[in-house]
Amino acid sequence: MTDFDYFKIVKWVLIVLLAGFIGQFGKSLAKHLMEKARLKRKGSSPKVGETAPIADGRRIEGTPDMHEPHPAAISPEEQAKQDRKLAKTLGKQANL
């Protein structure tokens, strides 16, 4: 019969698991750094005490939204355009 080198098998399994772990958290770190760079380019860095929007576009109650005009100030055409953009973005996020 064939002899298996269990030490090599365990070593390679651990290497593969470690690579997956590093890859997953590296991806999360890269997304975080890209978001910070995007905000920095826009010139609107988050202030201390300011909350970020939740992933689906809602905000936590009681937090002012400094970047968007009041909903009544947006024309229906502009609102429809923003809704299409949001739907497209959410569709892309669902496909990740």
N, C-alpha and C positions, 0 to 999 in steps of 0.2 A: 504494500500500500504506500501511498504518498504521505510524506511527513509535511505538515503545515507548520510554518514559522509564525506562531500566534503573536509573537512580539511585533513582527512586521505588519501583520494585519491590523492589530490594535493601533499601531503607530500611524498607519495610513488613514484609518477611520478617524482618529483624532485630528489629523492634519486637515482632512476634508471638512469636518465639523467646525474646526477653528476658522478655516477659510470662509465658510458660509456665514459664521458669526461676524467676522470682520467685514465681509461684503455687505451684510444687511445694515449694520450700524454705520458703515462708511457711506452707504446710500443715504441714510437719514441725516448724517452730518453734512453731506454734500447739498442736500435739499435745504437744510438750515442755512448754510453759508450762502447759497444762491439767493435765498429770500432776503438775507441781510444785505447782500450786495445790491439787490434790486431796490430795496428801500433806500439805501444810501444814494443810489443814482437818482432816484426820484426826489431826494432832498427831504424826505419825511421820515426821519428815524423815530422809532417809538419812544415816547417820553416816559419818564418814571411815573408810575401810577396809571398810565394809559393802557387800556386793554386792547388786545388785538381782536379782529373779528373771528367768529367761530367758523369752522371749515365750510359750513353751508351758507355763509353770508350773513347770518344773524349776528346781533351784538348782544352782549350781556345787558340786562335791564339796568337803566340808570347811568349808562356810560354815554357821553355825548359823542356824536360822530362828526369830527371836525372836517372831514374830507368830502362829504357828500352834501349837496344842497337839500333843503327841506323837500319832502316828497311832493308837496303841492306846487313847488317851483319848477318841477320837471314837466315838460310837455308830454302828452300821451305817446307821441312818436319816439321821443327819447327814452321813455320808460319801456316801450316795447323793444327798443334796441338793446337796452341794458338787460332786459329779461332774456333775450336771445343769447347775449354774451354769457350770462350766468348759466343758462341751460347747456351751452356748448362746453363751458369750463367744467361743470358738474359731470357731463357725459364723458369728458376726457379723464377726470379723476376716477370715475367708475371703471374705466377700462384699464387702469394701472394695476 
